[in-house]
Amino acid sequence: MADLPRTRRDKLKPRIVMLVDRLQSDNRQLQKWHDDHWVDNTLHWRI
């Protein structure tokens, strides 16, 4: 089983989890997202 090739998702998952964990633990970034996207308890998403 270990010899089977891994999918692209399986290869990228550890990196994605690491990035999300790092961003979620950054209080400044979380506050910036909150300030940018939440107005009067309503989510406003801008691109």
DSSP file (Angstrom, degrees, kcal/mol; ACC not computed):
  #  RESIDUE AA STRUCTURE BP1 BP2  ACC     N-H-->O    O-->H-N    N-H-->O    O-->H-N    TCO  KAPPA ALPHA  PHI   PSI    X-CA   Y-CA   Z-CA
    1    1 A M    >         0   0    0      0, 0.0     3,-1.4     0, 0.0     0, 0.0   0.000 360.0 360.0 360.0 -40.7    0.0    0.0    0.0
    2    2 A A  T 3   +     0   0    0      1,-0.3     4,-0.1     4,-0.0     0, 0.0   0.740 360.0  61.8 -66.8 -21.4    2.8    2.4    0.8
    3    3 A D  T 3  S+     0   0    0      2,-0.1    -1,-0.3     3,-0.0     3,-0.1   0.605  79.9 104.6 -80.9 -11.2    4.3    1.9   -2.6
    4    4 A L  S <  S-     0   0    0     -3,-1.4     2,-0.1     1,-0.1     0, 0.0  -0.435  83.8-101.7 -70.1 143.6    1.2    3.2   -4.4
    5    5 A P        -     0   0    0      0, 0.0     2,-0.2     0, 0.0    -1,-0.1  -0.370  35.7-124.7 -66.2 143.3    1.6    6.7   -5.9
    6    6 A R        -     0   0    0      1,-0.1     2,-0.1    -4,-0.1    -4,-0.0  -0.594  22.9-114.0 -86.8 149.5    0.1    9.5   -3.8
    7    7 A T     >  -     0   0    0     -2,-0.2     4,-1.9     1,-0.1     5,-0.1  -0.329  28.6-108.0 -75.4 164.8   -2.4   11.9   -5.4
    8    8 A R  H  > S+     0   0    0      1,-0.2     4,-2.3     2,-0.2     5,-0.2   0.888 121.0  54.3 -60.3 -39.4   -1.6   15.6   -5.8
    9    9 A R  H  > S+     0   0    0      1,-0.2     4,-2.0     2,-0.2    -1,-0.2   0.916 107.0  50.0 -61.8 -43.4   -4.1   16.4   -3.0
   10   10 A D  H  4 S+     0   0    0      1,-0.2    -1,-0.2     2,-0.2    -2,-0.2   0.864 111.8  49.2 -63.3 -35.2   -2.3   14.0   -0.6
   11   11 A K  H  < S+     0   0    0     -4,-1.9     4,-0.4     1,-0.2    -2,-0.2   0.889 116.8  40.6 -70.5 -38.5    1.0   15.6   -1.5
   12   12 A L  H  X S+     0   0    0     -4,-2.3     4,-2.5     1,-0.2     3,-0.4   0.699  93.6  84.8 -84.1 -20.0   -0.2   19.1   -1.0
   13   13 A K  H  X S+     0   0    0     -4,-2.0     4,-2.8     1,-0.2     5,-0.2   0.887  87.8  50.0 -55.4 -47.8   -2.3   18.5    2.2
   14   14 A P  H  > S+     0   0    0      0, 0.0     4,-2.0     0, 0.0    -1,-0.2   0.896 113.4  47.5 -59.6 -37.8    0.5   18.8    4.7
   15   15 A R  H  > S+     0   0    0     -4,-0.4     4,-2.3    -3,-0.4    -2,-0.2   0.918 112.9  47.8 -67.7 -43.0    1.6   22.1    3.2
   16   16 A I  H  X S+     0   0    0     -4,-2.5     4,-2.6     1,-0.2     5,-0.2   0.922 111.8  49.8 -64.1 -44.4   -1.9   23.5    3.1
   17   17 A V  H  X S+     0   0    0     -4,-2.8     4,-2.5    -5,-0.2    -1,-0.2   0.900 110.4  51.1 -61.1 -40.9   -2.5   22.4    6.7
   18   18 A M  H  X S+     0   0    0     -4,-2.0     4,-2.3    -5,-0.2    -2,-0.2   0.926 111.4  47.1 -62.7 -45.2    0.7   24.1    7.8
   19   19 A L  H  X S+     0   0    0     -4,-2.3     4,-2.4     2,-0.2    -2,-0.2   0.916 113.7  47.3 -64.0 -43.9   -0.2   27.4    6.0
   20   20 A V  H  X S+     0   0    0     -4,-2.6     4,-2.8     1,-0.2     5,-0.2   0.918 111.9  50.6 -63.9 -43.3   -3.7   27.4    7.5
   21   21 A D  H  X S+     0   0    0     -4,-2.5     4,-1.2    -5,-0.2    -1,-0.2   0.906 111.1  48.9 -61.5 -41.5   -2.4   26.7   11.0
   22   22 A R  H  < S+     0   0    0     -4,-2.3     4,-0.3     1,-0.2    -2,-0.2   0.915 114.3  44.9 -65.3 -43.0    0.1   29.5   10.7
   23   23 A L  H >< S+     0   0    0     -4,-2.4     3,-1.1     1,-0.2     7,-0.2   0.883 110.9  53.4 -69.1 -37.7   -2.5   32.0    9.5
   24   24 A Q  H 3< S+     0   0    0     -4,-2.8    -1,-0.2     1,-0.2    -2,-0.2   0.754 107.4  51.8 -69.5 -22.8   -5.0   31.0   12.1
   25   25 A S  T 3< S+     0   0    0     -4,-1.2     2,-0.9    -5,-0.2    -1,-0.2   0.469  87.7  93.5 -92.0  -0.9   -2.5   31.5   14.9
   26   26 A D    <>  -     0   0    0     -3,-1.1     4,-2.2    -4,-0.3     5,-0.2  -0.805  56.5-169.8 -94.7 102.4   -1.6   35.0   13.7
   27   27 A N  H  > S+     0   0    0     -2,-0.9     4,-2.4     1,-0.2     5,-0.2   0.838  84.3  55.9 -63.6 -34.6   -3.9   37.3   15.7
   28   28 A R  H  > S+     0   0    0      2,-0.2     4,-2.2     1,-0.2    -1,-0.2   0.923 109.5  46.2 -63.1 -43.0   -3.0   40.4   13.6
   29   29 A Q  H  > S+     0   0    0      2,-0.2     4,-2.6     1,-0.2    -2,-0.2   0.914 111.9  51.0 -66.1 -42.3   -4.1   38.6   10.5
   30   30 A L  H  X S+     0   0    0     -4,-2.2     4,-2.3    -7,-0.2    -2,-0.2   0.906 111.2  48.1 -61.6 -41.6   -7.3   37.3   12.0
   31   31 A Q  H  X S+     0   0    0     -4,-2.4     4,-2.8     2,-0.2    -1,-0.2   0.889 110.3  52.3 -66.3 -38.7   -8.2   40.8   13.2
   32   32 A K  H  X S+     0   0    0     -4,-2.2     4,-2.5     2,-0.2    -2,-0.2   0.930 110.4  47.8 -62.4 -45.6   -7.4   42.3    9.7
   33   33 A W  H  X S+     0   0    0     -4,-2.6     4,-2.0     2,-0.2     5,-0.3   0.918 113.0  49.2 -60.6 -42.8   -9.8   39.7    8.1
   34   34 A H  H  X S+     0   0    0     -4,-2.3     4,-2.2    -5,-0.2    -2,-0.2   0.943 113.3  45.6 -62.5 -47.2  -12.4   40.5   10.7
   35   35 A D  H  < S+     0   0    0     -4,-2.8    -1,-0.2     1,-0.2    -2,-0.2   0.853 115.8  47.3 -64.4 -35.3  -12.1   44.2   10.1
   36   36 A D  H  < S+     0   0    0     -4,-2.5    -1,-0.2    -5,-0.2    -2,-0.2   0.809 124.9  25.5 -75.5 -30.2  -12.1   43.9    6.3
   37   37 A H  H  < S+     0   0    0     -4,-2.0     7,-3.9    -5,-0.2     2,-0.6   0.573 103.7  73.9-118.9 -11.9  -15.0   41.5    6.0
   38   38 A W  E  <  +A   43   0A   0     -4,-2.2     2,-0.4    -5,-0.3     5,-0.2  -0.926  45.5 166.8-115.1 121.7  -17.4   41.9    8.9
   39   39 A V  E >  S-A   42   0A   0      3,-2.5     3,-1.1    -2,-0.6    -4,-0.0  -0.988  76.4 -14.4-131.2 121.5  -19.7   44.9    9.2
   40   40 A D  T 3  S-     0   0    0     -2,-0.4    -1,-0.1     1,-0.3     3,-0.1   0.905 127.3 -55.9  52.5  46.1  -22.6   44.9   11.7
   41   41 A N  T 3  S+     0   0    0      1,-0.2     2,-0.4    -3,-0.0    -1,-0.3   0.747 115.3 117.6  59.4  26.7  -22.3   41.2   12.1
   42   42 A T  E <   -A   39   0A   0     -3,-1.1    -3,-2.5     2,-0.0     2,-0.4  -0.989  66.6-124.4-124.9 132.4  -22.7   40.6    8.4
   43   43 A L  E     -A   38   0A   0     -2,-0.4     2,-0.5    -5,-0.2    -5,-0.2  -0.614  24.8-173.2 -77.1 125.6  -20.1   39.1    6.2
   44   44 A H        -     0   0    0     -7,-3.9     2,-0.6    -2,-0.4    -2,-0.0  -0.968   7.0-163.6-119.0 112.1  -19.1   41.3    3.2
   45   45 A W        -     0   0    0     -2,-0.5     2,-0.4     2,-0.0    -8,-0.1  -0.860   9.2-179.1-104.2 123.1  -16.7   39.6    0.8
   46   46 A R              0   0    0     -2,-0.6    -2,-0.0     1,-0.1   -10,-0.0  -0.918 360.0 360.0-119.3 145.4  -14.8   41.7   -1.6
   47   47 A I              0   0    0     -2,-0.4    -1,-0.1     0, 0.0    -2,-0.0   0.366 360.0 360.0-110.9 360.0  -12.4   40.5   -4.3
